[in-house]
Amino acid sequence: MTEKVQTERAQALGVVGRSREEMAKRLAQDIANGSYVNLGIGIPELVAKFVPEGRTLIYHTENGLLGMGPSPEPGGGDPELINAGKRYVTVNPGAAFFHHADSFAMIRGGHIDLCVLGAMQVSKAGDLANWSTGAPDAIPAVGGAMDLVAGVKSVFVITQHCTRDGQPKLVESCTYPLTGRGVIDRVYTDLAVIDITADGFRLVELSPGVDFEYVQALTGAELLPIANT
C-alpha cells in the first residue's frame, strides 16, 4: 500500500498520524543514555513514561527535583511530589530534592542536556513561541521556558502539527511573542519528525500512514524532503 493510499484511508477514518503517547514514545527513542532531561508541561510530560529499555534518563524539574519518575496511576500520588506544572509525579531511586534557585542554576549553568517543550509556533529558523499569543487578554505564563531555551544544550519541541482550528504551528516566522530565537533543534508532531537546519525545516521521518504532500500542505513554510545519506 502506498503512502498516499494509507493517508487517504486514515483521513477517511478520521485518524491520521501518531497519538500524543505515540509522539512521546517516539521522542524518547532519540534521547541518549545518561541524559539529564527537563520536561515541559503537557505532552512533554508523557515522555517520562517511555524510557527505552537499557537506558537511564534522569529527569529534572524547575521546582527542585532530579530523578523524577512517571506520573502515578489515576487516583494515586503524593501532594508533596509534584512537578513544575503542579502535577503529581513519582521519584526514582537516588532522586534528589533541592532549592528552586539551585534548580535554575543547573539550567542556566548548562548542566541539563535536553529539554522538551510544547509550542504555539516554531519558525523555520528555530524560533520558539510557547508562552503567550500576545492578545490583550492573554495570561502571561512564561515560567522557566526562557531560561531553558537559553541554558539547555539541546531543545526538542513536541506538539500537534496544527492548532485546533487547523492553522499550522510550523511557520515561516512566528507571529506570537518569542520565547527564544534560533533555539529549537528538532520538532516531533503527530505527522512527522522535523529537524531545524540552516536551510529551514528538513523532514526526518513521516508518521505511519502519512505522506509528504499531506504534511507539506499543513506546514506554513517549505518542508525539505528527507536528506540523502
Buried (B, 14 or more C-beta within 10 A) or exposed (E): EEBEEBBBEBEEEEEBBBEBEBBBBBBBEBBEEEBBBBBBBBBBBBBBEBBEEEEEBBBBBBBBBBBBBBBBEEEEBEEEBBBBBEBBBBBBEEBEBEEEEEBBEBBBEEEBBBBBBBBBBBBBBBBBBBBBBEEEEEEEEEBBBBBBBBBBEBBBBBBBBBEEEEEBBBBBEBEBBBBBEEBBBBBBBBBBBBBBBEEBBBBBEBBEBBBBEBBBEBBBBEBBEEEEE
